Amino acid sequence: MATIFRSEEMTLSQLYLQPDAAYSTIAELGELGIVQFRDLNPNVNAFQRKFVNEVRRCEEMERKLRFLEGEIKKDELSLTEPHENLDAPKAREMIDLEAIIDKLDHELKEINTNADALMRNFNELTELKYNLAMTQAFFQDAQQIGMNSSENILEQNLDSVDQYSTTVTVGMKLGFLSGVIARDRMNGFERMLWRVCRGNVYLKQAEIPQLIEDPLTGEKIHKTVFVVFFQGEQLKTRVQKICEGFRANIYPCPENSNDRRELAMGVMTRLEDLNVILRQTHDHRQRVLLETSKTIRTWQIKVKKIKAIYHTMNMFNNDVARKCLIAECWTPNSQIQTVQLALRKGSELSGSGSVSSVLNRMITDEQPPTHHKLNKFTQGFQNLVDAYGVATYREINPMPFVLITFPFLFAVMFGDAGHGLVVTSFALWMVLKENSLKNKWRKQEVWTIFFGGRYIILLMGLFSIYTGLIYNDVFSKSINIFGSSWRVKFGDETLNKSDTVILEPTSYNYSRTSEYRQMYSGAPYPFGLDPVWQLAENKITFTNSAKMKFAIIIGIIQMGFGVVLSLWNHFHFRHYHGILVEFLPQIIFLACIFFYLIILIFYKWSMYEGKDATSAPSLLIHLINMMLLSYPTDPPSSTKFYSSQQTLQTALLGFAVICIPWLLIGKPIYKILQKRKQENVDMSEVWVEQGIHTIEYFLGCISHTASYLRLWALSLAHAQLSEVLWHMVFQIGLSMNGYLGGIASFLVFMPWSTLTVFILLLMEGLSAFLHALRLHWVEFQSKFYKGEGYPFVPFSFKTILEETPFDT
């Protein structure tokens, strides 16, 4: 039980490890995850440590494995996850593993290089194929135009056109360039040709029907074949430069049609051969990647473990004289024997069993780390506490109490059974499917937060159902389970005379007259609020009064419990003076004023009935009068709860006032008495600290009590928002009759449910969560919890693998 409420006792140990056994020993400790190593070389640069070369080799293997994993995912192959925990490989296995990974990396890069070259050649040949085919069509069109324009152009036979690769007009000889360009660059290319060449070129173009891969981006794009006709070498040079600027590929085009035909046939033959080679290359790449995908996760885990071992060994001292490595680590006392067994096992695995490693327990004044035994249920609640501050070593851990009080305070503000049911269903889905959901959407920060707090959300939902049933509030509606205890006093005649009937919260009394018993049907509603209050005009007046008082009661009780927990700390740390100079003045002050207020609340509920509500004394006024020592004689302020009230309240106030100087000077005086034999003792810091603590506590008791009124305020806001959504949205459909009403209800259900989820569940839920968190951090934990420790972070392979997950 002690480990639930306090952190485990820790021991600082010194390990003497034989160099040959150090690797296997650290591997065993990493599997156990029960020691936190200290860096004994804080001033040594990371690049100057003993095992820096091994760490670099591991980082290089990780880089190559990331490359292999990226190639596997690029081909959309599935990765085989190991189904069992893999032990850290032995030190000598690192060389073999490094060789295998290096071989695969080199082989795959060579395959990719060859495949890229082949694909680039294939694309060029494909462009050349379309270039030859479409250029041939251009020349045929030009030949046809020449035949039809014989009146204006000198007739030339087809052989002469093919021979000189020109279109000859009167005294003119034209050259040409052909190539392929991306379709989206064609318009700019054409305009640039026209401007630079001043219109002295003739351009023909045709789109390639097939998508061709771009060599730079790897995407398949549309391309266009073009032929530019020009005159003279000067224009030819300009056209070539423009083609280079627009990244157009220029291809040779033979002058003779027969040569073009032969070249096209050669291109087709080469394309067929390349297709065969590309298929074989792809199949070989698939086989390599498929085999790699089966073992790459195993390799990644092994490399991470090797790297973690050598990184940890870099924190050790190398004792040359003793020929051993010296390490220091924090270990829970309950795990000392387990660590010693791991040392012996590491020595046996390394083959140096004759000289085993040694564990030496050290005595130190340094504060140990804080370690709590947790499971997946309590981890989320401990995270809430640690977000405020990690517990000081061996001080009270608030988590076991927060586990219940946090969802309860949330539910007090979020009390609606319908909303609680939705929250509970969502949390149950995450809890029941946690194994399959654990690795999904882990890169989504919002989802990670929700999934990590699934058990917190589950309890918040369950408590919200409970408080919702107490409030009798289900989606802003009440449910009549046991039958209302109220009925109209004189039957239907009263309703006929008036549109409304105001009910008074009176108690049942068998001594009442028969006429009174007709107004009230029997015993109070068995559980929660009577459903008839949903129809009452003074519902808010009644519920506000009750919720406000309950908020004060809950707050004072929780603050008092926090002060009591400080007593537990005083006993544990043997600060017996703290009981006298801190605990007693704090609890007496709290009891004399605030516990007394709780007694008055219950006294008023017990002694005054509904019919006396207008004449009952006011709690607030009496509390103010008590603080001012003012007791008016004029009614209604003169009304007292009980006889001798003035005397008792004056005495209580006197005790409370005495507690102020008691708390202020008690601890400094104790410090002075303890250090009176010492010289040059500066007590100014003690006085300042104690003065701040005194002001903070006594003013905090008042402000913190008022702060708990947020329980009432947020409960009211949540209930009113829920009621507004119901009446302004969903009731539109419910108010209609017949088929039209059914259709209208169906149509308004979606906006109503959407607004309910986003406004009431998410926004209001987040607000209630934050307010409950603040009440625990400030109002509750400040009474006993310092939170000045640091966490126990053991060397654990499991933690390392979880903190650096693999991409899926």
Residue, then its C-alpha position, 0 to 999 in steps of 0.5 A: m500500500a505504501t507504493i500507492f500513496r508514496s514513491e518507491e524507496m531508491t538506492l544509488s548504486q555503483l556498478y563495476l563492469q568488466p569490459d567484455a561483460a559490459y555490453s551484455t550486462i547493459a542489454e539485460l538491464g535494458e530489457l528489465g528497465i529498472v535502473q536509471f544511469r547517471d552521466l559520469n562524463p558531463n563535461v566530455n564532448a559527445f564526439q570524444r567518448k569511448f564508444v562514439n564510433e559504435v554509435r555512429r555505425c548504428e546511426e549509419m545503419e539506421r539511415k540505410l534502414r530508413f532508405l530501405e523502408g522508404e523504398i518498400k513503402k514506395d512499392e506499397l509492400s506490407l511490413t512484417e511486424p515481429h510478434e515477440n520481444l526481440d532480445a538485444p543482439k550480441a556485440r559480435e552480431m553487429i558486424d554481420l548485421e552491418a554487412i547485411i544492411d550495407k549489401l542490401d543498401h548497395e544492391l538496391k541503390e544499384i538497381n534504382t540507378n540502372a532502373d532510372a537509366l533504363m527508364r530515362n532511355f525508354n522515355e527518350l526512345t518513346e519521345l523519338k518514336y512519336n517525333l519520327a511518326m509525327t514529323q513524317a506527317f508534317f512533311q507529308d502535309a508540306q508535300q501535299i501543300g506544295m503540290n496544291s500550290s504549284e502556281n505560286i511555288l516551283e514544283q519539286n518532286l518528293d525525292s528532291v524534298d526528301q534529299y535536301s530535307t527542305t521546303v523550297t520556294v522561289g529562291m529560298k531554302l528552309g532548314f528545320l529542327s524537331g523535338v518534344i516539349a511539355r504541353d504546358r510550356m508550348n504557348g510560351f515557347e511559341r511566343m518566344l520563337w515569334r518574338v526572338c525570330r521576328g516571325n521568320v519561323y514556321l512552327k508545326q505541333a501535335e500532341i502526344p496521346q501517351l503520358i510520358e514521365d518527366p525525368l526531374t519530377g518522376e510524374k507523367i505529363h502531357k507532351t507535344v511534338f514540334v517542328v520549327f522551319f527557319q532559314g539560315e544558321q543564325l536563326k538555327t542558333r536562336v531556335q536551339k537556345i530557345c529550346e534549351g531554355f524551355r527544356a525541350n528535347i531536340y531529336p535528330c530527324p533524317e532527311n530521307s523518308n526511308d532513313r526515317r522509316e528505318l530509324a523508326m523500326g530500330v526505335m521500336t525494336r529497342l523499345e521492345d528490348l527495353n520493356v523486357i529489361l525493365r520488367q526483369t529489373h522491376d521483378h528483381r527489385q520486388r523480390v529484394l524488397l519483399e525479402t527485406s520487408k519480412t525482416i526490416r522491422t527486426w533489424q530496426i529494433k536490433v539497431k535501436k537496442i545496440k545504439a541505446i546500449y553504446h549510448t548508455m556505455n558512453m556515460f560510464n567511467n573507464d577505470v584503466a587501473r582496474k580494467c573495468l567500466i564504472a557506472e552509477c545508477w538509481t535503483p528501486n530498493s525492491q529491485i536490487q536483487t533483480v539487478q544483481l541477477a542481471l549482472r551475473k547473467g550478463s557475465e555468463l552470456s559474455g563468457s567471463g563468468s569467472v569474474s562477475s560484475v559488482l554492485n556497490r550501494m552508495i550513501t548520498d545526500e542527493q535527492p533520489p528520483t521519484h518513481h511510482k508503480l503504475n499501470k495503464f489505468t493509473q498512468g493517465f491520472q498520474n500524468l495530470v498530477d505530474a503536469y503540475g510538478v513531479a512529487t518530491y521524493r517520498e511525499i504523498n502522491p495525490m494520484p490515488f485521491v485524484l483518481i476519484t475526485f477529479p472525475f467527480l468534480f468534472a461530473v458536478m459541472f458536467g452533470d447530464a446523464g445523456h451527455g455522460l452516456v455519450v462520453t462513456s460510450f466513446a471511452l468504452w470504444m477506446v478501452l475495448k479496442e485499445n490494442s487495435l487503436k494503439n498504433k493508429w493515428r499516433k501522429q495526430e496529436v489530438w487523437t493521442i491526447f484522447f487515447g492516452g486519457r481514455y480511462i480518465i474519460l471513461l470515469m468522467g462519463l460514468f460520474s457524469i451519468y451519476t450526477g446527471l441522475i441526481y440532477n435528473d437531467v438527461f439532454s435537459k429533460s427529466i425522467n420520471i422513474f419512481g413517480s413524482s411526489w408532488r401533486v396539485k393541492f386541490g386537484d384540477e380546480t386550481l389549474n382551471k383558475s391559474d396557468t401555473v402552480i408554484l410548489e414549495p419544497t416542504s417535507y412530509n409529516y404524518s402529523r399534518t392535516s389531511e388537507y396538507r397531505q393532499m398537496y404532497s403525495g408521500a415520501p421524498y423522491p427516492f433518488g435525485l431531483d423530483p422530475v416535477w421541478q422541470l416544470a416549476e417556474n422557480k426551478i433555477t432558484f431552487t437548484n441554484s441554492a442547492k448547487m451553490k451550497f453543495a459546491i461550498i461543502i465539497g470545496i471545504i471538505q476537499m481543502g480540509f482533506g488536503v490539510v490532513l494529508s500534510l499531517w501524513n507528510h509531517f509524520h513520514f519525514r519526522h517533521y514533528h515540529g511541523i505538526l505544531v507550527e504548521f498543521l495545527p494552526q491551519i486546521i484550527f483556522l479552517a475548522c473555526i470558520f469554514f467547517y463551522l459554515i458547513i455545520l450551519i448549512f446542514y443545520k439550516w437544511s435540517m431545522y427550517e422547512g420550505k414554509d419558513a424559507t422567507s424567515a430563515p436566517s441568511l448564511l452569508i449575512h451571519l458569516i459576515n456578521m461573525m467576521l465583523l463581530s456585528y450582531p444587529t438587533d433589528p429583524p430579519s438580521s437579528t434572527k439567530f440559528y440557535s441560542s448562545q450563537q454570538t458567544l460561540q462565534t466570537a470564541l471561534l473567531g478568536f481561535a482563528v485570529i490566534c492561528i495567524p501569528w501562530l503560523l507566522i512566527g512558529k516555524p521561524i522561532y523553531k529555526i532560531l532555536q535549532k540554530r542558536k549555537q551557530e554563528n552568522v545565521d541569516m534568518s531573513e529568508v526564513w521570515v520572508e518565506q514564512g510570511i508569504h506562506t502565511i498570507e497565501y494560506f489564510l487568504g487562500c482559504i477564502s479565495h479557494t472556497a469562493s473558487y469552488l463556486r465554479l462547480w455551481a456556475l459551470s453546472l448552471a451554464h451547462a444545463q442552460l445551454s443544453e435546454v436552449l439547444w433543445h428548445m431552439v432546435f430539436q423542439i421545432g420538429l417535436s412540436m409538429n404533428g403527423y408525418l410532417g413532424g416526423i420529417a421535421s424531427f429527422l431534419v433537425f436531429m442532425p444540427w441538434s446532435t452536431l451542436t450538442v457534440f461540438i458545444l456541449l460535449l467538446m467545448e463545455g467538456l474541455s471547460a469543465f476538465l480545465h476547471a476541475l484540473r485547476l481545483h486540484w492543482v491550486e485549491f487541493q494540492s497546494k495544501f500538502y503537495k510541493g512537487e519539487g522532485y524529478p522523475f525516475v527515467p529508467f534505461s528501458f528498451k520498451t520505452i525507447l521503442e515506444e518513444t521512437p515508433f516506426d512509421t506505419 
